[in-house]
Amino acid sequence: MDVKSEGSKIRNLIGYVPQELSLWTDISAYENLLIYSKIYGIPRDVRDKRIAEVLDLMGLEEAANRVVSTFSGGMLRRLEIGSILLVNPKLIILDEPTIGLDPNARMLVWNKIMEYKKEYNSTIFFATHYMDEAEKYADKVFLLDMGKVVISGTPSSLKQLVAKEKIYILLKNEDAQKALKILSNLKEVSIEEANGNRFVLSTKTSKKTLPKVLNLLYKNNIVVSEVSVKSPSLEDVFIKYTGHKIEEESNIKQALATRRMIRLGQ
């Protein structure tokens, strides 16, 4: 397609949802979508049908005639995303689609996004500070620091770069020194932390190592109270390649500002 001669068609293939609120809060959900359908040039005879389909897809059919100012943050976000789906875009760009939302609202928003992606085979670009979202929903991840890409790849390939899994062990009795000696002789693990009867071990694969660790402790009459395993995460990858954690404080401030903006309808 030619950008100059077919600009309108190309624009209708792209949907963009900014981080800031992009709805009219003093009118209903239906009226918001009606305005967007006119902006997109959707023919009059199919507008209502398409609006109904989008409301159903985003789980907002029962709230169609409610004034948007009464919506929760998650409902607002679903309506915003729904507004760009009116024209079935092939490329969707989402800027922090779930910032400021509680975990349940985040999950519901993503469920709706992935339903659309599966049904229409669309490509989705999204920016997020939530590493769990990138890990769960992205096919390819670009980790940015100070506006620059530090590393990219699939979530699984990036996590393999960290290479280590962590085993957390809490002993029930006071045989910490005895356990420390036993674990120190295991080639498959390295002791990252030994604090009283709490141990943190790192290993390439806990699937093979953990049974061996527990068996050795059992044979030496050392009782394990709790055990858990933590696999590498994208946050671990980020820390490894940037030398610092994600700026949590600024993210929280940004999320709170977005929440206030949504409540005020700005």
Buried (B, 14 or more C-beta within 10 A) or exposed (E): EEEEEEEEEBBBBEBBBEBEBBBBBEBBBBBBBBBBBEEBEBEEEEBBEBBBBBBEBBBBBEBBEBBBBEBEBBBBBBBBBBBBBBBBBEEBBBBBBBBBBEEEBBBBBBEBBEEBBEEEEBEBEBBBBBBEBBBEBBEEBEBBBEEEEBBEBEBEEBBEEBEBBBBBBEBEEEBBEBBEEBBEEBEBBEBEEBEEBBBBBBBEEBEEBBEEBBEBBEEEEBEBEEBEBBEBBBBBBBBBBBEEEBEEEEBEEBBEBBBEBBEEBE
